[in-house]
């Protein structure tokens, strides 16, 4: 490997790292935000949408490279899509999910938690069946 090729390879790796790091930070922030209580949890949409845009930018940067280098940004887009879908479902069933979380927060015994679990199963499944 000549010195020019080596410098080009190092410059490419530096640019790839510069484009990859913000994607990872956005996904990490979104995952942390997903653990917030329900109304505040929807703030996770902001870093998730940023991660989508940054991942697309990274995939464009990698468009001239082998397919193997594109696997991780594509997987990141898939994970971000699943997290966004999770937020959309929680938004669609907001009152039910909020009632379940309040029940779990107030449950002090294993029996109370079991009652909350049965509430979750019956309410969400019942709503999905009524959508048809």
KOLDREN-718165 format. One record per residue (C-alpha): z, x, y. Coordinates in steps of 0.2 Angstrom, whole numbers, padded with zeros to 4 digits, always signed. Example, Ala and Ser with C-alpha at 12.3 -4.5 7.8 and 13.67 -1.06 7.14 Angstrom:
residues 2
+0039+0062-0022/+0036+0068-0005/
END
This chain:
residues 132
+0000+0000+0000/-0005+0008+0016/+0006+0008+0032/-0004-0006+0041/-0003-0017+0026/+0016-0014+0025/+0018-0018+0043/+0008-0034+0041/+0018-0039+0026/+0034-0035+0036/+0028-0045+0051/+0023-0060+0040/+0040-0060+0032/+0049-0059+0049/+0039-0074+0055/+0042-0084+0039/+0061-0081+0041/+0060-0086+0059/+0052-0102+0054/+0062-0105+0039/+0080-0103+0046/+0079-0118+0058/+0074-0129+0044/+0089-0124+0034/+0101-0126+0048/+0094-0144+0052/+0096-0149+0034/+0113-0142+0033/+0118-0151+0049/+0111-0167+0042/+0121-0166+0026/+0137-0163+0035/+0133-0178+0046/+0130-0189+0031/+0149-0187+0027/+0154-0195+0043/+0160-0213+0044/+0147-0226+0044/+0142-0229+0062/+0143-0210+0066/+0133-0206+0050/+0117-0212+0058/+0117-0197+0069/+0110-0187+0054/+0093-0195+0058/+0091-0183+0072/+0092-0166+0062/+0082-0174+0048/+0068-0178+0059/+0069-0161+0066/+0068-0154+0049/+0053-0164+0045/+0044-0157+0060/+0049-0139+0057/+0045-0140+0038/+0027-0146+0043/+0026-0132+0055/+0031-0120+0041/+0019-0127+0029/+0005-0125+0042/+0010-0107+0044/+0009-0105+0025/-0007-0114+0023/-0017-0097+0020/-0004-0091+0007/-0003-0094-0011/+0004-0111-0017/+0020-0103-0024/+0026-0100-0007/+0024-0118-0002/+0035-0125-0015/+0052-0123-0006/+0046-0131+0011/+0038-0145+0001/+0054-0148-0009/+0063-0148+0007/+0052-0162+0014/+0056-0171-0002/+0075-0169+0000/+0074-0174+0018/+0064-0189+0013/+0077-0194+0001/+0091-0192+0014/+0081-0203+0026/+0078-0216+0013/+0097-0216+0010/+0101-0219+0028/+0088-0233+0029/+0096-0242+0014/+0113-0240+0022/+0106-0247+0038/+0098-0262+0028/+0115-0266+0020/+0125-0260+0034/+0139-0274+0034/+0141-0273+0015/+0142-0254+0015/+0154-0254+0029/+0165-0267+0020/+0165-0256+0004/+0170-0240+0014/+0184-0249+0023/+0190-0256+0006/+0190-0238-0001/+0198-0231+0014/+0212-0244+0013/+0214-0243-0006/+0230-0234-0011/+0230-0237-0030/+0218-0235-0044/+0217-0254-0046/+0213-0256-0028/+0199-0243-0030/+0192-0252-0045/+0192-0269-0035/+0182-0260-0022/+0170-0253-0035/+0167-0270-0042/+0164-0276-0024/+0151-0263-0021/+0142-0267-0038/+0142-0286-0035/+0137-0286-0017/+0123-0273-0017/+0115-0280-0033/+0117-0298-0027/+0108-0294-0010/+0094-0285-0019/+0091-0299-0031/+0090-0312-0016/+0077-0301-0008/+0064-0307-0020/
END
